[in-house]
Amino acid sequence: MKTKITELLGIEYPIVQGAMAWIAEHHLAAAVSKAGGLGIIAGGAAPVDVIRQEIRRAREITDKPLGMNIMLLSPNADDLAQLAIDEKIEVLTTGAGNPGKYMENWKQAGIKVMPVVASVALAKRMERAGADAVIAEGMEGGGHIGELTTMALLPQVVDALDIPVIGAGGIADGRGMAAALLMGAEGVQCGTVFLATPECQISEKYKELVLKASDISTVVTGRPSGHPVRALKTPLTRKCLELEKEVTDQSLEEIEAATAGSLRKAVQDGNYEEGTFMSGQIAGMLRELRSCEDVLKSMTADAEALLRAGFARFE
Ligand SMILES: Cc1cc2nc3c(=O)[nH]c(=O)nc-3n(C[C@H](O)[C@H](O)[C@H](O)COP(=O)(O)O)c2cc1C
């Protein structure tokens, strides 16, 4: 399938594997890139040396285009920004902040820049700052989220910009992909669907919870602190929501203490009691592990078939 995004990024399928802190490391990113999508290594808050090693390991597996994500508010954002240049990363996605001050250097290095946005205003600012594309991410998705749904956000961002738009949030099959393309997206970014792949290096418990999830298995915590996060319902999210009922300095401190390091506890230890198992609402649709290659191929083939069939069902 050829779109402006496959052309821009030099990939076969217009599907980006979204950054996932602690999760999107070289096995996953390389598998997605090798299979013809765009794999992304998540910078998260990891030390630069760790990310450098992840990039190099991914390069040993595939020479196809590889992406990296930088959370611009993280303390080592400057170092990661330079690392992307040094390691000749083809594509950068950015979140939590304004990439403006890095843009010239990245452009000179030939890096394609795609900020993640959750509003039209931010999308426009990113276009003005020189972004090559934006990723419009709805609140159905896993991890840190905004307020708008993909259905409402995506077409409004498409209308407001001249650069290509990638749709994200709640997309895990050909129907979701076809819908995003119909709304004007040139590609999609998925996170949750890649949790249910053998290449994803999360704990068995994490995968089990994702596969067992239903449509209503996720909740959003963190609204009072201004950093909403979507994750599977677990003892920890219940505790957070309870503490959020009455927001005081003490309850916020308790939440902070309970959630510090909790994503790592989910990813590495499979700690059901204390882990944060970030996931999108679409987890309810995932029933079995499938290889990254299978995900990319079937999503694209199904989307293509649906788009070609067009409106025949209404005739
Ligand atoms: C477990 C998990 C962790 C995530 N961590 C990050 C992150 O570190 N940086 C980021 O930009 N997006 C992060 N995201 C968002 C994804 O990159 C992607 O945009 C999102 O998952 C798309 O929605 P979906 O989950 O419905 O597929 C995360 C998502 C999940 C599920």
The ligand as an SDF file (V2000), in Angstrom:
LIG
                    3D

 31 33  0  0  0  0  0  0  0  0999 V2000
    2.1720    0.2630   27.2000 C   0  0  0  0  0  0  0  0  0  0  0  0
    2.2100    1.5490   26.4320 C   0  0  0  0  0  0  0  0  0  0  0  0
    3.2460    2.4490   26.6580 C   0  0  0  0  0  0  0  0  0  0  0  0
    3.3240    3.6370   25.9210 C   0  0  0  0  0  0  0  0  0  0  0  0
    4.3780    4.4810   26.1150 N   0  0  0  0  0  0  0  0  0  0  0  0
    4.5480    5.5480   25.2780 C   0  0  0  0  0  0  0  0  0  0  0  0
    5.7350    6.3350   25.3310 C   0  0  0  0  0  0  0  0  0  0  0  0
    6.6450    6.0660   26.1180 O   0  0  0  0  0  0  0  0  0  0  0  0
    5.8340    7.4040   24.4730 N   0  0  0  0  0  0  0  0  0  0  0  0
    4.8470    7.6950   23.5720 C   0  0  0  0  0  0  0  0  0  0  0  0
    4.9890    8.6640   22.8150 O   0  0  0  0  0  0  0  0  0  0  0  0
    3.7240    6.9500   23.4990 N   0  0  0  0  0  0  0  0  0  0  0  0
    3.5660    5.8840   24.3150 C   0  0  0  0  0  0  0  0  0  0  0  0
    2.4380    5.0890   24.1740 N   0  0  0  0  0  0  0  0  0  0  0  0
    1.4590    5.3840   23.0940 C   0  0  0  0  0  0  0  0  0  0  0  0
    1.7690    4.5460   21.8360 C   0  0  0  0  0  0  0  0  0  0  0  0
    2.9700    4.9540   21.2470 O   0  0  0  0  0  0  0  0  0  0  0  0
    0.6440    4.6520   20.7810 C   0  0  0  0  0  0  0  0  0  0  0  0
    0.5080    5.9550   20.2760 O   0  0  0  0  0  0  0  0  0  0  0  0
   -0.6880    4.1930   21.3370 C   0  0  0  0  0  0  0  0  0  0  0  0
   -0.5160    2.9840   22.0060 O   0  0  0  0  0  0  0  0  0  0  0  0
   -1.7190    4.0430   20.2240 C   0  0  0  0  0  0  0  0  0  0  0  0
   -2.9550    3.5990   20.7040 O   0  0  0  0  0  0  0  0  0  0  0  0
   -3.3360    2.0280   20.9040 P   0  0  0  0  0  0  0  0  0  0  0  0
   -2.7280    1.6540   22.2230 O   0  0  0  0  0  0  0  0  0  0  0  0
   -4.8110    2.0260   20.9470 O   0  0  0  0  0  0  0  0  0  0  0  0
   -2.7600    1.2850   19.7620 O   0  0  0  0  0  0  0  0  0  0  0  0
    2.3290    3.9290   24.9420 C   0  0  0  0  0  0  0  0  0  0  0  0
    1.2900    3.0050   24.7420 C   0  0  0  0  0  0  0  0  0  0  0  0
    1.2180    1.8290   25.4540 C   0  0  0  0  0  0  0  0  0  0  0  0
    0.1010    0.8450   25.1760 C   0  0  0  0  0  0  0  0  0  0  0  0
  1  2  1  0
  2  3  1  0
  2 30  2  0
  3  4  2  0
  4  5  1  0
  4 28  1  0
  5  6  2  0
  6  7  1  0
  6 13  1  0
  7  8  2  0
  7  9  1  0
  9 10  1  0
 10 11  2  0
 10 12  1  0
 12 13  2  0
 13 14  1  0
 14 15  1  0
 14 28  1  0
 15 16  1  0
 16 17  1  0
 16 18  1  0
 18 19  1  0
 18 20  1  0
 20 21  1  0
 20 22  1  0
 22 23  1  0
 23 24  1  0
 24 25  2  0
 24 26  1  0
 24 27  1  0
 28 29  2  0
 29 30  1  0
 30 31  1  0
M  END
$$$$
